[in-house]
């Protein structure tokens, strides 16, 4: 295995699952990543903490940004600093069909 394959490699991705939109941070490398931080540009957020920001329909209804750039900073075990910039277009999730659990097919059976 190459040395590169053993190094930490931190990514930020978005996952659409069961009507929710999650931001995930993962180290896909083999070694630990330390002092991990993420900076989103532009920033995105809920309304005063009163809105569940992971609800994808609510996210788009609030006209939150769909094109985001995430800069991830971290260190490997030796203290070497690493940085990655990842660009996302959340617009791909806008038109995904989603059936809330209370509307699933089984609920309509007699």
C-alpha positions as CSV (number, residue, x, y, z in Angstrom):
1,X,0.0,0.0,0.0
2,X,1.3,3.5,-0.8
3,X,2.0,6.0,1.9
4,X,-0.8,8.2,0.5
5,X,-3.3,5.4,1.1
6,X,-2.4,5.4,4.8
7,X,-2.7,9.1,5.4
8,X,-5.9,10.8,6.7
9,X,-8.3,12.2,4.1
10,X,-11.2,14.2,5.5
11,X,-14.2,14.9,3.3
12,X,-17.6,16.7,3.8
13,X,-20.6,15.3,2.0
14,X,-24.3,15.7,2.1
15,X,-26.7,12.8,2.4
16,X,-30.4,12.8,1.7
17,X,-32.1,10.1,3.8
18,X,-35.8,9.7,4.6
19,X,-36.6,13.3,3.8
20,X,-33.7,14.7,5.8
21,X,-30.6,16.4,4.5
22,X,-27.5,15.7,6.5
23,X,-24.0,17.3,6.3
24,X,-21.5,14.6,7.1
25,X,-17.8,14.8,7.9
26,X,-15.7,11.6,7.4
27,X,-12.1,10.6,7.4
28,X,-11.9,8.2,4.5
29,X,-8.1,7.7,5.1
30,X,-6.5,5.0,7.2
31,X,-4.8,7.2,9.7
32,X,-6.4,9.5,12.3
33,X,-7.2,13.1,11.4
34,X,-6.7,15.6,14.3
35,X,-8.0,19.1,15.0
36,X,-10.6,18.9,12.2
37,X,-12.5,22.1,11.3
38,X,-14.8,23.0,8.5
39,X,-15.7,26.4,7.1
40,X,-18.8,26.7,4.8
41,X,-19.0,29.5,2.3
42,X,-21.6,30.8,2.1
43,X,-22.9,29.9,5.6
44,X,-26.2,28.1,6.0
45,X,-28.4,27.9,9.0
46,X,-31.9,27.6,10.5
47,X,-34.2,30.3,11.7
48,X,-33.1,31.2,15.2
49,X,-32.8,27.5,16.1
50,X,-36.5,27.0,15.7
51,X,-36.4,25.2,12.4
52,X,-35.0,21.7,11.9
53,X,-32.4,22.6,9.3
54,X,-32.0,19.0,8.1
55,X,-35.5,18.9,6.6
56,X,-34.7,19.3,2.9
57,X,-38.0,21.0,1.9
58,X,-37.6,23.5,4.6
59,X,-34.0,24.2,3.6
60,X,-35.0,25.1,0.0
61,X,-38.2,26.9,1.1
62,X,-36.0,29.3,3.2
63,X,-33.9,29.9,0.0
64,X,-30.7,28.7,1.7
65,X,-27.7,28.5,-0.6
66,X,-27.5,25.5,-2.9
67,X,-23.9,26.0,-4.0
68,X,-21.6,25.6,-1.1
69,X,-17.8,25.5,-0.8
70,X,-16.4,23.7,2.2
71,X,-12.8,24.1,3.3
72,X,-11.7,21.3,5.6
73,X,-8.5,21.8,7.7
74,X,-6.9,19.0,9.8
75,X,-3.6,17.6,10.9
76,X,-2.1,14.1,10.7
77,X,-0.4,12.5,13.7
78,X,3.0,14.1,12.9
79,X,1.4,17.6,13.0
80,X,1.4,18.1,9.2
81,X,-1.4,20.5,8.3
82,X,-3.7,19.5,5.5
83,X,-6.5,21.3,3.7
84,X,-9.1,20.3,1.2
85,X,-11.7,22.4,-0.6
86,X,-14.9,20.6,-1.7
87,X,-17.7,22.2,-3.8
88,X,-21.3,21.0,-3.5
89,X,-24.4,21.8,-5.4
90,X,-27.4,20.9,-3.1
91,X,-29.8,21.8,-5.9
92,X,-29.7,18.1,-6.9
93,X,-31.8,17.3,-3.8
94,X,-34.4,19.9,-4.5
95,X,-36.7,17.8,-6.7
96,X,-36.2,14.4,-5.1
97,X,-39.5,12.7,-4.4
98,X,-40.1,11.9,-0.8
99,X,-43.1,10.2,0.8
100,X,-43.4,10.9,4.6
101,X,-43.7,7.8,6.7
102,X,-47.4,8.4,7.5
103,X,-48.1,8.2,3.8
104,X,-46.3,5.0,2.9
105,X,-48.2,2.4,0.9
106,X,-48.7,0.0,3.9
107,X,-50.8,2.7,5.6
108,X,-53.4,2.6,2.8
109,X,-54.0,-1.2,3.0
110,X,-57.3,-2.4,4.4
